[in-house]
Amino acid sequence: MNTRIIRDIPFNLVEGDLEVSIEYGDGRVTDAWSAGTLYRGFENLMKGRGPLDGLVMTPRICGICSTTHLFAAARALDAIAGLTPPDNAVRVRNVALMAEHVQSDVRQSVLMYMAAFAHPAHAGHPLYDEALRRYAPAAGSSAIDAIRETKRVLEVVAILGGQWPHSSFMVPGGIAFAPSQANLLQCQQLVGAYRAWYERRVLGCPIERWREVDSRAALDVWLAESSAHRDSETGFLLRFGRAAGLDAIGAGPNAFLSYGSLDLPQETAVVAQTRQLVAAGFARGNAVAAFDAAGIAEDVSHAWYRNHGTLHPAAGETDPYASAQEGRAYSWIKAPRYAGQAVETGPLAEAVIDGRPLFADIVSAGRTSALARQLARLTRPATLLPAMEIWLQELIEDHGAPIIVGDGQVPDGEGAGLLQAARGALGHWVRIENGRIARYQVITPTAWNGSPRDATGQRGAWEEAILGTPVANPDNPIEAGHVIRSFDPCLVCAVHTVRRRV
């Protein structure tokens, strides 16, 4: 007889407060409900303020990816004012954003994802003792090393932006001040040192060698090739994850979204398929279609908001309403959909839409999994670091070139700032009327990945991904944790009240 058991899981090792209720039967998860227990009120806080206030306030949405929110806010104002920042401003904005990405990818992997490998539930795993030595919180060798090295590379954002987190150096039409030659040389040294450490400790090989890994078969060859590869953080993720079965769980909706990011300067040595280093697109499996921002809409049928219908964020409403009479609602996160589809966003989506051969092969073989998703995150810096080095060198060579256009004024109008945050697609939609913000809507990556159901009953990405996950102990479903953490949840982007629902 199939006995159904409901368990509420308050998640740790994620950013912010997340609860997931699972239905469990016959040793597997049969259904799931993801609840963001924090209310995000920034959209309403912004109303009536001056157009530039978003550059100061919205980076406070998140202390982890504040540069990304600043970038999105600035891009929205660029669009309203009809401004295209000059090349050096594009380079500085990009390098700061990428520094935030490359530290976040490693911190989340080592300090949150692989930290769970040291959980006593894995005591029977053949690599458990090594996992303890590496990832025991505040004591493991890899944990300590990751904290030290990621802290150093974040100095790049502080140098270029004046501080980290919550800098406000991006302004309509460019950046507020030009870094000196000494500043740029210091950034160059920091990025070079981080790349050397990343290659030695995280990849166990030069980035150029990693880029040759273009299939699952080539990945196996790489892993067996040397002890440096096997003992790297990437090698250990693969060895531990495969033995734990993480390559067989967490598939998700098999639909991927990227807004695109990191515009190329008009003159640059960086080469990409499009005018962005990270391509925009929507994919079903490996079938990639062009991205159309008009396809985005938010459903609130299962969230604690008054239901004004399914709306594009440019016309969206954030009207909180929580009532015990609303039995279907279970989250403060809305349900964004693209062309009516639940999608996942983040490093794996970027890799699929960019057509990176290794991840295209994984997806084409139907092997999308928690392990593939985490592998994409841990190895994304291999794509970003070389471009960072090129743009810093170009800034040094072109020092003194313009950093801003326009007069700093923002006219009435509407605009959107869309780009890829560390965790995926981030959008700010802004309307200015009579010199004031009349509407401000934000959709974060975790809203895409951690959304509740929509009016059709379609689950969000990680609600779908967790289905079928085998659970050895329903009182400690660590397997479910591995799936959901592979999306790198960031609930702090939905913060303001913390009250457990009754």
Stockholm file with secondary structure:
# STOCKHOLM 1.0

chainA/1-502         MNTRIIRDIPFNLVEGDLEVSIEYGDGRVTDAWSAGTLYRGFENLMKGRGPLDGLVMTPRICGICSTTHLFAAARALDAIAGLTPPDNAVRVRNVALMAEHVQSDVRQSVLMYMAAFAHPAHAGHPLYDEALRRYAPAAGSSAIDAIRETKRVLEVVAILGGQWPHSSFMVPGGIAFAPSQANLLQCQQLVGAYRAWYERRVLGCPIERWREVDSRAALDVWLAESSAHRDSETGFLLRFGRAAGLDAIGAGPNAFLSYGSLDLPQETAVVAQTRQLVAAGFARGNAVAAFDAAGIAEDVSHAWYRNHGTLHPAAGETDPYASAQEGRAYSWIKAPRYAGQAVETGPLAEAVIDGRPLFADIVSAGRTSALARQLARLTRPATLLPAMEIWLQELIEDHGAPIIVGDGQVPDGEGAGLLQAARGALGHWVRIENGRIARYQVITPTAWNGSPRDATGQRGAWEEAILGTPVANPDNPIEAGHVIRSFDPCLVCAVHTVRRRV
#=GR chainA/1-502 SS CCCCEEEEEEECSSBSCEEEEEEEETTEEEEEEEEECBCCCHHHHHTTSCTTHHHHHGGGGCSSSHHHHHHHHHHHHHHHHTCCCCHHHHHHHHHHHHHHHHHHHHHIIIIIIGGGGGSGGGTTSTTHHHHHHHHSTTTSHHHHHHHHHHHHHTHHHHHHHSSSSSCCCEETTEESSCCCHHHHHHHHHHHHHHHHHIIIIIISSCHHHHTTCCSHHHHHHHHHHCHHHHHSHHHHHHHHHHHTTGGGSCCTTSEEEEEEEEECCSSCSCCCSSSEEEEEEEEETTEEECCCGGGEEEECTTBSBCCCCSBCGGGCCCCBCCCTTCTTCCBSSCEEEETTBCCEESHHHHHHHHTCHHHHHHHHTTCCCHHHHHHHHHHTHHHHHHHHHHHHHHHHHTTTSCCBCSCSCCCSEEEEEEEEETTEEEEEEEEEETTEEEEEEEECHHHHHTCCCCTTCCCCHHHHHTTTCBCSCTTSCHHHHHHHHTTCCBGGGGCSCBCCCC
#=GC SS_cons         CCCCEEEEEEECSSBSCEEEEEEEETTEEEEEEEEECBCCCHHHHHTTSCTTHHHHHGGGGCSSSHHHHHHHHHHHHHHHHTCCCCHHHHHHHHHHHHHHHHHHHHHIIIIIIGGGGGSGGGTTSTTHHHHHHHHSTTTSHHHHHHHHHHHHHTHHHHHHHSSSSSCCCEETTEESSCCCHHHHHHHHHHHHHHHHHIIIIIISSCHHHHTTCCSHHHHHHHHHHCHHHHHSHHHHHHHHHHHTTGGGSCCTTSEEEEEEEEECCSSCSCCCSSSEEEEEEEEETTEEECCCGGGEEEECTTBSBCCCCSBCGGGCCCCBCCCTTCTTCCBSSCEEEETTBCCEESHHHHHHHHTCHHHHHHHHTTCCCHHHHHHHHHHTHHHHHHHHHHHHHHHHHTTTSCCBCSCSCCCSEEEEEEEEETTEEEEEEEEEETTEEEEEEEECHHHHHTCCCCTTCCCCHHHHHTTTCBCSCTTSCHHHHHHHHTTCCBGGGGCSCBCCCC
//
